Amino acid sequence: MADSDAKVPNPRKADLERLRSDLAKEVESIKKALKGPTEQIGGDKVWVGKNARAWHRELDGRNRKLVEQVDKLLPIIDAAIRSEPEKVSQSEARMYNNDL
């Protein structure tokens, strides 16, 4: 087997695994980013009245959408990781690294 045909660890898979690890550490804080402000505006302590209720509804909708979207991220990355081979040729690894 020539050196150019030798298999090496897949750098794309390694990058996806790092991305997943980094994101997993942040998921809960991202999901909570709008929770506090949503509760404060809707709690009649920070702001009251018709405009406050409208802002609360808007922010509550955005908060739910944010949580929904964040919940989709890790499964998407997991699927991408599963689709990657453990090892690739040296030339494939080099091409991937050059594209970065």
Contacts in CASP RR format, 6 or more apart in sequence:
PFRMAT RR
TARGET T0000
AUTHOR 0000-0000-0000
METHOD contacts of the structure
MODEL  1
MADSDAKVPNPRKADLERLRSDLAKEVESIKKALKGPTEQIGGDKVWVGK
NARAWHRELDGRNRKLVEQVDKLLPIIDAAIRSEPEKVSQSEARMYNNDL
3 90 0 8 1.000
4 89 0 8 1.000
4 90 0 8 1.000
4 91 0 8 1.000
5 89 0 8 1.000
5 90 0 8 1.000
6 89 0 8 1.000
6 90 0 8 1.000
7 87 0 8 1.000
7 88 0 8 1.000
7 89 0 8 1.000
7 90 0 8 1.000
8 87 0 8 1.000
8 88 0 8 1.000
8 89 0 8 1.000
8 90 0 8 1.000
8 93 0 8 1.000
9 86 0 8 1.000
9 87 0 8 1.000
9 93 0 8 1.000
10 84 0 8 1.000
10 85 0 8 1.000
10 86 0 8 1.000
10 87 0 8 1.000
10 88 0 8 1.000
10 93 0 8 1.000
11 88 0 8 1.000
11 93 0 8 1.000
11 96 0 8 1.000
11 97 0 8 1.000
12 84 0 8 1.000
12 88 0 8 1.000
12 96 0 8 1.000
13 81 0 8 1.000
13 84 0 8 1.000
13 85 0 8 1.000
13 86 0 8 1.000
16 77 0 8 1.000
16 80 0 8 1.000
16 81 0 8 1.000
16 84 0 8 1.000
17 81 0 8 1.000
19 77 0 8 1.000
20 74 0 8 1.000
20 77 0 8 1.000
20 78 0 8 1.000
20 81 0 8 1.000
23 73 0 8 1.000
23 74 0 8 1.000
23 77 0 8 1.000
24 74 0 8 1.000
27 70 0 8 1.000
27 73 0 8 1.000
27 74 0 8 1.000
30 66 0 8 1.000
30 70 0 8 1.000
31 66 0 8 1.000
31 67 0 8 1.000
31 70 0 8 1.000
31 71 0 8 1.000
33 66 0 8 1.000
34 59 0 8 1.000
34 62 0 8 1.000
34 63 0 8 1.000
34 66 0 8 1.000
35 63 0 8 1.000
37 59 0 8 1.000
38 56 0 8 1.000
38 59 0 8 1.000
38 60 0 8 1.000
38 63 0 8 1.000
40 46 0 8 1.000
41 47 0 8 1.000
41 52 0 8 1.000
41 55 0 8 1.000
41 56 0 8 1.000
41 59 0 8 1.000
42 52 0 8 1.000
42 53 0 8 1.000
42 56 0 8 1.000
42 60 0 8 1.000
43 56 0 8 1.000
44 52 0 8 1.000
46 52 0 8 1.000
47 55 0 8 1.000
88 96 0 8 1.000
END
